[in-house]
Amino acid sequence: MTGVFSRRATASGYACVHAAFPVAVLHGLPEAITTLGHAHASVVVPTLVTSLNPHHWRSSRTAVDGLREQGRAALCAAPAVAGWLKLCVDHGTEPDQKYGINEALHTLTTLRTMLAEPDPSAPPAAYERVRRFFDEVFQPYLLTQLVPPVRYWQRGAVAYLRAMRGDLESMATALQRFAATLREETWRSGTNADWDEYTHSEVLAVIGELGPHLERIRVERGWRDRSTVRPAAHVDNGTDTTGPAAHTDNNTDTTGPAAHTDTTGPAAHVDDGTDEVDAQGVSGQLVAWARQELAAPSVSRRRAACRALQRLGGQARAAGPALLALLAELDSAPAAVVAELREEALAAMLAIVPPPGYTPTTEAPTTEAPTAEAPTAEASTAAAERLLALAAGDADASVRAAALDALVTCGPPPGALAVALRAADAEDPRERVAAARVLAALAR
């Protein structure tokens, strides 16, 4: 696929991407396409891709339909289809070409769904790069096309957006504007065609589905904004000045759990006067991490911390004040956004400070999974050590996250705590979530 992005007088095939989008946003994309092409090799995809040409839409439409039938083998062609579609739309379409554009959007919806589920036979980094192209480049372009006049293929664009990816606030703005357009053009003009009515209905359905997501984003932004102005003592109970209140975002903090593995230890974070937690041990470090995460500007991260505290039970009493602060903060948040988080926080509070006579109604799940044939001790040890090495040092965040998840299943080996604490402060959200699972497993 060398040179697939070179300019041609008439763009066709992979050159459609370069002709349609700025070069600056394509860095690393040709290599990812080449990798996917090798991982999911096909004898027919190259022929179908080469037939994509905005000046020959009939044969291109057939090629797009054919690509949709190729499954993962067509993933390497997805950016080319996106480029072809943009060239067709930007340079005007013939009346019959609208059907081909709508079907291309259907094909891209199918391929983008496949990209969300990486296959073990292909490097995760290649999947991630193509996903970013669609979420950060193609989707913003698609939103600009939800404008008058109402066009047949815009319904396909709405169906593509229904997966709730990319910038959801920008998506909501574009869809609400488009809904107003549909009302203006179909209601007032009297052209209530069935297709336009269906398009209008689907736009309204997506707007409705966006509601809870937008509320969650608003709540998390408020948490993030407040964390930049309130004193650290309000979050970490009076003595810690490097705790979660210093966090301004998910990516740039250098005072996270990894910092608690240095020679000073997490003892400074056990500041409520109790001696029940050994700050130099596993439990103490888990409590320090969980207390920090309880103030993170993320619903999912706070829930992970609550689940870890539930596992620790009475060993996590030092986190009681942080849990109470969290519950108080949730009183002012929309119930629909934080209902599950509140349940997790209450369960954690009951686990660490149970009232007299309280008996849990459920038992903690076991980490042992039934197997048809138990592996040898040597094989288990070797596999765990290899997973730990991947979780600690692989260059790809997706691989590190997958290795951390696998460690939960097989049982975290010695050294997993330090790796999980570092991963809990990683930039990639999947790696942080996987780290939370490992930490919860260690707390059992």
N, C-alpha and C positions, 0 to 999 in steps of 0.2 A: 504494500500500500504506500510505498515511498512516493512522495510528491503528490498525494491525493489532494492537498490543499493548494496546489499551484493554480495561478489564475489562467483562465482560458478565455478566448474571445466569446465563446458561448458556453456558459456554465452547464455542466452536466455531471451526474454522479456526485462524488465527494466534493468536487469543486463548488457545488451549490452552497456548501457551508461557508467557504471563504468569500464567495461572491455576495452572500446575504448578510453576514455578520462582521463586525470590526475584528481585525486581526488580534487586537489587544485582549479580547475575551476568549480567544481560542487557545491560549497557551496550555500545552500539555494534552489538549484534546486529540490531536492526530495520533499520539503515542497510545492513548487509551483505546482509541478505535482499532488500531492495529492489534493491540493485545486481545481485545474482545474477538476480533476476527480470527485470530489464531486459536483462542480458547474454544470458540464455538464455530469451527470450520464448516463451510458449506460450499458445495459445487455450483449452486444456483444463485446465491446472494450476490456475488460480484456482477453477474450478468444483469440482475434486476436493478442493482444500484446504478450501474452505468447507463441504464435507460431512463433515469430521472433527468428531465430537461424541461424547464418552464416554457420553452417554445414548442414543445410537442406533448401537450397535456394528455392526449388520449392514450398514447403508449405509456406515459408516466403513470397515469391512473391505474392501468393494469399492473405496472411494476409495483406500485404501492400496495395494491391488493395482494399481489404475490408475496411480498415481504411479510405481510401480516400472518401468512400461513407458515412461516419458517421458524416460529418460536424464538428461542434465544439466539439462534444463528443470525437473526435480523437485528440484534441489538447494536452491532457495529454500524448498521445502516441508519439508525434512528436520527443522528444529527444531519445526515444527508437529506432525509425526508423533511426534517424541520427547515433546512435551508431551501429546499425546493418549494415548500409551501410558502415561505416568506417571499421568495422571488415572484411566485405566481400572484400573491395578494398585492404586493407593492407595485407591480407593473400592470395591474388591471387584469381582469378575468373575463373570458367570454361567458355568455349565459350558461352554457352547459358545463363549464369548468367548475361551477360551484359544487357539483356532486363529487368531483374528484377531490376538492379541498376538504369537504366534509369527511370523506372516507379517509383522507390522510390524517385528519385529526383523530379519527377513530383508531387508526393504526398506531399513532403516537401515544394515545391513551393506553393501549394495550402494552406497548413496549416500555413505557415509563413505569407501569405496574411491575413488569418483570425486573426492571432495574432496581426496584426497592427490595428485591429478594435475591441477593447475590448467590451465585452458584459456586460450589467449592472448586470447580475446575478452572475458574478464572480469578486472577488477583483482585481482591476487594478494592484496591486503589483505582483500578480501571473503571469499575462500576461507579465508584464515588465521583470520579471526574466527569463521567457522562451525566450522572444525576445533577451535578452542579451546573452543567451546561443548560440542562432543561429548566432547573429551578431558578437560576440566576440570570439567564440570558433569554431563553425561548419564552418562558412564561411571562416575564415583563413585557416582551414584545406582543404576546397574545392579548394581554390586557389592553394595550393601546388600540386594538382592533374592535373592542366592544363599544363602538360609536356609530352614529347614524351614517348612512342609511342602514336599516335592518337588512341583513343579508342571510341567505339560506344557511351558510356554513357556520354562522355564529353559534348555532345550537351545538355544533360539535365542539366549539371552543369552551362553552359552558360545561359540557360533559367532561372535558379534559380537566377543568379546574376543580371538579367535584372531589378529587382525591385529597384536597386540603394540604397542598405542599407549597413551599416557597414563602414569600412575604404575604401573610394572610391579611394584614391591614390594607395593603395596596390592593389585594384582590377584592376585599369588601368595598373599597371606594369605587373601583371600576364597575363592579356588579351593581351597586346601588345606582350609579349613574346610568348604566345600561338599562336597568329596570325602568327608570324614568323615561328613557328614550323609547322603550317599547310601548309604554303607556301613551306617549305623545303620538307615535306613528301608527299605532294599531287602533287605539280607542277613538281618538278624535277624528282620524281619517275614515273610520268605518271599515278599514281593511282588516277585519278580524279573521284572517286566514288561519286555518287550523295549525299550520306549522309555526306561525308567529305566536299563537296562543300557547302552544306547547313550549316554545322557547321561553316565553315570559314566565310560565309556570316553573320551569326548571331553574331559571335565574332566581326566582323567589325561594325555591327549595334550598338552593346552595346558600343564599343569604341567611336563611333560617339556621342551617347547619353550622354556619360560621359563628353564630352568636356566642355559644359557650367558649369557643376558642378565643374570640376577641376579649371576652370577659377575663379569661385566664391571663392573657397577655397584659391586660390593663392592671390586674392585681399584681402580677409579677413586676411590672414596671414601677408600680408604687413602692413595693418592697425594696427594689433596687435603688430608687431615688432616696428613700428614707435612710438606707444604710450608708449613704454618703455624707449624711449630716448629723446623725445621732452619735453620741459618745460611745466608744467601745465598751465602757463599763456597763452600759445598759443592756448589752447583749451577753457579755461574758462574766457578769456578776461581780464586777468591781476591780479585778486585778489585772486582767489581760488586756493589753493594748494592741495586740496583733490578731485579734479574733475576727469573726465573720463580719463585724460592723465595718471593717476596713474594706470589705468586698464591694467593688463598684460594678463588676460584671462577672461573667462566667469564665473569662479567658485570661485575664491579666493579673490575677491575684497570685502572689508568691508567698502568702502567709497561711496557706491551707494545710491539710493534714500532713503533707510530706514534711513540713517544717517541724512537726512534732516528733520526728524520729531522730533529732540531733541529740547531742550529749546533754542538753539541758532537760530533755524529757518533757512530758506533758504535765508534770506535777503542778506547774504554775496555773494550770487550767482547772484544778480541783480546789476551788476557792470558797466552798460553802462550809468549811470547818469539819467535815467528816473525814474519817480515816478508813472508810469501808472499801475504797477503791485503791488498789495498788497502782499508782500512776506510772510505774516503770513496766508494768505487765501488759498483756494483750488487752485485758478489760479496760484498763485506764486509758490506753491509746484509742480504743474504740469509742469510749465515752467522750473523749476530747474531740474526736472527729464528728460524732453525732451531734454534740452541742453546737459545733460550728455549722453543720449542715442544717440545723433547725432554723437558722437565720438566713439561709441561702435564698436568693431571689428566684426560686423555682419550686413549684408545687411537687414535681416528681422527686426532686432531691430531698425535700423535707419529708415526704412520705417514706423514702428509703431510710432516712435517719430514724424515724419513728419505729419502723419495723426492726431495725438493728437494736434499738433500746428495748423493744419487747422481748427480744431474745436474751438480752443481758439480765433482765429482771432486776432483782435487788442489788446487783452489782453496779447498777447505773443510777443510784440515788442522786449522785452529784448532778445529773441532768434534770432533776426535778424543777428547779427554778426556770431553766430554759424552756421546758415543756409548758409550764404555767404562763410564761411570757408569750409563747406561741399561741396557746389557746385564747389568751386575751386579745392578741392581734387578730385572730380569725373572727372574732365577734363583729368586726367592722367590714369583713369581706363578704361578697355575695355568696349565699349558701350553696348555690349550684356549683360554684367553682371550688369551694373548699370542703364540701361535705365529706368526701372520702378522707381528706387530710385530717379533718377534725376527729373522725372515727379512729384513725390510726394513732393520733396524739392521745386520745382518751384511753385507748387500749394500752399504749406505752406507759401512761401514768398509772394505770391499774397494775401493770406488770412490775413496775419498779417500787411503787408504794401502795400495795394492796390494802384496802380497808379491813378492819377486823372481821374475820369470818368469811372473807371473800375466797371463793374457789374458782379457778378458771374452768370454763365449760369445755374447752378444747385443749388437746395436747399439742405441743409443738411438733411439727412434722419432722420425721427422721430424715437424715441425709443419706440413708442407705436405700438404694434402689434394687429391687429384685433383678437378678440376672440369671440367665440359663446356665452359664458356666463362669465361675469366678476366675479372674486372671491370676497369674502367679504374682508373688510379692515383688519379684525382680521387675516384671513387666510393668506393674502398677507404679513402682517407684520411678522407673525410667520415664514413663509417660508423664507423671506428675512433674518431674524435673524439667522435661522438655517444654511442657505447657508453661511452667513458671518462667523459663528463659524467654519464651515468646512474649508472655505478658509483660516482662520487664524490659526487653530490649528490641522488639521488632520495630522497624521504622514505620509501619503502617498502623494507624490507630484502630482500624477495623480488626486487624489480626490480634492486636493486644486485647481488645474488648472480647473477641471470641475466645481467646485463651483464658481470660479471667472467668468467663461463663463456664468453660469446661472445668476449671479448677473447683467450682462449686459442686459440680456433679461427682467428680472423682475424689473430692476431699482435699482442702488446701494443705500443701506440704509445708515443712519449716521454711521460713523466709517469705511466705505468702503475705504476711501482715505488712511488711515494709513495702512490698510491691503494690499491694492494694491501697495503702495510704497515699503513695505517690500518684497512683492512677485516679484516686478520688479528687485530685486537684488538676486533672488533665483538661485540655481545651475541648476535646471531643466529648459530647454528652453521652454517647454510647459507652465510652470507656469509663466515665464516672458512674453510670448506672451499673455496669458490670462490676466495678470496684465495690459498690454498695452491697451487691449480692455476696461477694467474697467476705466482706467485713461482717455481714449478717451471719454467714455460715461459721465464721470464726467465733462469733459470740454465742453460738449454741452450746 
